[in-house]
Amino acid sequence: MQYFILFLIITSLIAIHELGHFWMARFVGIPIQRFSIGFGPKLLSVHHRKTEFRLSLIPLGGFVLPEESSQQRFLEIPIWKRLLFVAGGPLASLGLPVLLFAGMNLVQDGVSVWGLHVQPFIQSFEMGQYFLESLLMIGQEPSQTIGVVGMFWQVGEMQTLVWTSWIMLSALLTLNLGLINLLPIPVLDGGKIMMYLFEWLYPASRKLQAPLTIISSIGIILLMVGLIIKDVVMILDSTLA
């Protein structure tokens, strides 16, 4: 049951992140061709206002595909619109913990200005700070890094979690999603923001965006495969010990 709850949480957080991109695209007037949760073959889809909303087979992320899906046509969109479109996802992911903590404080402590309008920001900041410190620790000790498979296994090994634990886990995961996506890696949102700002200063740099994105995409895929293999080895070592 805990595996299923965690799967629903991760899928919902990915959906909210992609909705951030989608809503920002609508706000700045960028038409969207496809909104997908997951990658690979299509499982389900519906069409609304010229946009296909799709659930795909591999639930390891999602994407929002503008109508100007070719690199050249997309780069004809004004830079400020592209910047807001790309920033929409991280903004949604980083704003969600504030709402989660406000809801938790409301249930636990009742209605108060502090609990609803001040404390959630403090709680989100402290958790974000904790995550960044953990990220630096991982950089110093790569052996401590786990992937999605390892996270599912660790949650499954825990005793039954109370609802507040799920709220805290959801807040940590969405902060993770928002902050990781802001890293200056071309395939991630932060890398795209960096490339668009650089394009604004040096328009000729536009021709580098496609190859940098392809190279970083290959790197991310290799990292994910490596983490999955590492997680499987860790689980096998633990269960066979």
C-alpha positions as CSV (number, residue, x, y, z in Angstrom):
1,M,0.0,0.0,0.0
2,Q,2.8,2.4,0.8
3,Y,4.4,1.8,-2.6
4,F,1.1,2.7,-4.2
5,I,0.7,5.9,-2.1
6,L,4.3,6.9,-3.0
7,F,3.7,6.3,-6.7
8,L,0.6,8.5,-6.5
9,I,2.5,11.2,-4.7
10,I,5.4,11.3,-7.2
11,T,3.0,11.2,-10.2
12,S,1.0,14.1,-8.7
13,L,4.1,16.2,-8.0
14,I,5.3,15.6,-11.6
15,A,1.8,16.6,-12.9
16,I,1.9,19.8,-10.8
17,H,5.4,20.7,-12.1
18,E,4.3,20.2,-15.7
19,L,1.1,22.2,-15.0
20,G,3.3,25.0,-13.9
21,H,4.9,25.0,-17.4
22,F,1.4,24.6,-19.0
23,W,-0.3,27.5,-17.1
24,M,2.7,29.8,-17.8
25,A,2.6,28.9,-21.5
26,R,-1.1,29.8,-21.5
27,F,-0.4,33.0,-19.6
28,V,2.2,34.2,-22.2
29,G,0.4,32.9,-25.2
30,I,2.5,29.9,-26.2
31,P,0.2,27.3,-27.8
32,I,0.7,23.8,-26.4
33,Q,0.4,20.7,-28.6
34,R,0.9,18.0,-25.9
35,F,0.9,17.7,-22.1
36,S,2.3,14.3,-21.0
37,I,2.8,12.6,-17.7
38,G,5.4,10.0,-18.3
39,F,7.4,9.1,-21.4
40,G,7.1,6.5,-24.1
41,P,4.0,4.8,-25.6
42,K,0.7,6.4,-24.9
43,L,-1.7,4.7,-22.4
44,L,-4.5,7.3,-22.3
45,S,-5.2,10.6,-23.9
46,V,-7.9,13.3,-24.2
47,H,-7.9,16.4,-26.3
48,H,-9.0,19.9,-25.0
49,R,-8.6,23.2,-26.8
50,K,-6.1,21.8,-29.3
51,T,-3.9,20.2,-26.6
52,E,-3.5,16.5,-26.1
53,F,-3.3,15.5,-22.4
54,R,-1.5,12.2,-22.3
55,L,-0.7,9.5,-19.7
56,S,2.4,7.5,-21.0
57,L,3.9,4.2,-20.1
58,I,7.1,5.2,-18.3
59,P,6.2,7.3,-15.3
60,L,9.7,8.9,-14.8
61,G,8.8,12.5,-15.5
62,G,6.7,14.4,-18.0
63,F,6.8,17.1,-20.6
64,V,4.9,20.0,-22.1
65,L,5.4,20.3,-25.9
66,P,4.7,23.6,-27.6
67,E,3.1,23.7,-31.0
68,E,6.3,25.2,-32.3
69,S,8.0,21.9,-31.5
70,S,10.9,22.2,-33.9
71,Q,14.0,23.9,-32.3
72,Q,14.1,26.6,-34.9
73,R,10.5,27.6,-34.7
74,F,10.5,27.5,-30.9
75,L,13.5,29.8,-30.8
76,E,11.5,32.4,-32.8
77,I,9.3,32.9,-29.7
78,P,10.5,36.0,-27.8
79,I,13.1,35.2,-25.1
80,W,11.0,36.6,-22.2
81,K,8.1,34.3,-23.1
82,R,10.4,31.3,-23.2
83,L,12.0,32.2,-19.9
84,L,8.6,32.5,-18.2
85,F,7.4,29.2,-19.8
86,V,10.5,27.3,-18.5
87,A,10.4,28.9,-15.1
88,G,6.7,27.9,-14.6
89,G,7.6,24.3,-13.6
90,P,10.1,25.1,-10.8
91,L,7.9,27.9,-9.5
92,A,5.0,25.4,-9.2
93,S,7.2,22.8,-7.5
94,L,8.7,25.3,-5.1
95,G,5.4,27.0,-4.2
96,L,3.6,23.7,-3.5
97,P,5.4,23.0,-0.1
98,V,4.0,26.3,1.2
99,L,0.5,25.1,0.5
100,L,1.2,21.6,2.0
101,F,2.6,23.1,5.2
102,A,-0.3,25.6,5.5
103,G,-2.8,22.7,5.2
104,M,-0.9,20.7,7.8
105,N,-0.7,23.6,10.2
106,L,-4.4,24.3,9.7
107,V,-5.4,20.7,10.7
108,Q,-2.9,20.6,13.6
109,D,-3.2,24.0,15.1
110,G,-6.4,25.6,13.7
111,V,-6.8,28.9,11.9
112,S,-4.0,31.4,12.7
113,V,-2.2,34.1,10.7
114,W,1.2,32.6,11.8
115,G,0.3,29.1,10.9
116,L,-1.2,29.9,7.5
117,H,0.8,32.9,6.2
118,V,4.2,32.9,7.9
119,Q,5.2,29.5,9.3
120,P,4.7,27.6,5.9
121,F,7.3,29.8,4.3
122,I,9.7,29.2,7.2
123,Q,9.1,25.5,7.1
124,S,9.6,25.4,3.3
125,F,12.8,27.4,3.5
126,E,14.2,25.2,6.3
127,M,13.4,22.0,4.3
128,G,14.9,23.5,1.2
129,Q,18.1,24.4,3.1
130,Y,18.2,20.8,4.5
131,F,17.9,19.4,0.9
132,L,20.7,21.6,-0.4
133,E,22.9,20.6,2.5
134,S,22.1,16.9,1.7
135,L,22.9,17.6,-1.9
136,L,26.3,18.9,-1.0
137,M,26.9,15.8,1.2
138,I,26.0,13.6,-1.7
139,G,28.6,15.4,-3.8
140,Q,31.2,14.5,-1.2
141,E,29.9,10.9,-0.8
142,P,28.4,9.7,-4.1
143,S,27.9,6.2,-2.6
144,Q,25.1,7.6,-0.5
145,T,23.0,8.6,-3.6
146,I,19.9,6.6,-4.3
147,G,17.5,6.7,-7.2
148,V,13.7,6.2,-7.6
149,V,14.0,2.4,-7.1
150,G,15.9,2.8,-3.9
151,M,13.5,5.4,-2.6
152,F,10.5,3.1,-3.2
153,W,12.3,0.3,-1.4
154,Q,13.2,2.4,1.6
155,V,9.7,3.7,2.0
156,G,8.3,0.1,1.7
157,E,10.7,-1.0,4.4
158,M,9.4,1.6,6.9
159,Q,6.6,1.0,9.3
160,T,3.2,2.5,8.4
161,L,3.6,6.2,8.0
162,V,1.2,8.7,9.6
163,W,-0.4,11.4,7.4
164,T,2.0,14.1,8.6
165,S,4.9,12.0,7.4
166,W,3.4,11.8,4.0
167,I,2.9,15.6,3.9
168,M,6.6,16.1,4.9
169,L,7.7,13.5,2.3
170,S,5.6,15.2,-0.4
171,A,7.1,18.6,0.5
172,L,10.6,17.3,0.4
173,L,10.1,15.6,-2.9
174,T,8.5,18.6,-4.6
175,L,11.4,20.8,-3.3
176,N,13.7,18.2,-4.6
177,L,12.0,18.4,-8.0
178,G,12.0,22.2,-8.1
179,L,15.6,22.7,-7.0
180,I,17.1,19.9,-9.1
181,N,15.4,21.3,-12.2
182,L,17.0,24.7,-11.5
183,L,20.5,23.2,-11.8
184,P,22.4,24.8,-14.8
185,I,22.3,21.6,-16.9
186,P,21.0,22.4,-20.5
187,V,18.3,19.6,-20.5
188,L,16.9,20.9,-17.2
189,D,14.8,24.1,-16.6
190,G,17.7,25.9,-15.0
191,G,20.0,25.1,-17.9
192,K,17.4,26.4,-20.4
193,I,17.0,29.6,-18.4
194,M,20.8,30.0,-18.5
195,M,20.9,29.3,-22.3
196,Y,18.1,31.8,-23.0
197,L,19.8,34.5,-20.9
198,F,23.1,33.8,-22.7
199,E,21.2,34.0,-26.0
200,W,19.8,37.4,-25.0
201,L,23.4,38.7,-24.4
202,Y,25.0,36.8,-27.4
203,P,22.3,35.8,-30.0
204,A,24.9,33.7,-31.9
205,S,25.0,31.3,-29.0
206,R,21.5,30.0,-30.1
207,K,23.1,27.5,-32.4
208,L,24.7,25.7,-29.4
209,Q,21.4,25.0,-27.6
210,A,20.4,21.9,-29.5
211,P,23.8,20.0,-29.2
212,L,24.2,21.0,-25.5
213,T,20.7,19.7,-24.8
214,I,21.3,16.4,-26.6
215,I,24.6,15.9,-24.8
216,S,23.1,16.6,-21.4
217,S,20.1,14.4,-22.1
218,I,22.4,11.5,-22.8
219,G,24.3,12.3,-19.6
220,I,21.0,12.4,-17.5
221,I,19.8,9.1,-19.1
222,L,23.2,7.4,-18.2
223,L,23.0,8.7,-14.7
224,M,19.4,7.4,-14.2
225,V,20.4,4.0,-15.6
226,G,23.4,4.0,-13.3
227,L,21.3,4.8,-10.2
228,I,18.8,2.1,-11.1
229,I,21.6,-0.5,-11.3
230,K,23.1,0.8,-8.0
231,D,19.7,0.6,-6.3
232,V,19.1,-3.0,-7.5
233,V,22.5,-4.1,-6.2
234,M,21.9,-2.3,-2.9
235,I,18.5,-4.1,-2.5
236,L,19.9,-7.5,-3.4
237,D,22.8,-7.1,-1.0
238,S,20.4,-6.1,1.8
239,T,17.9,-8.9,1.2
240,L,20.6,-11.6,0.7
241,A,22.7,-10.5,3.7
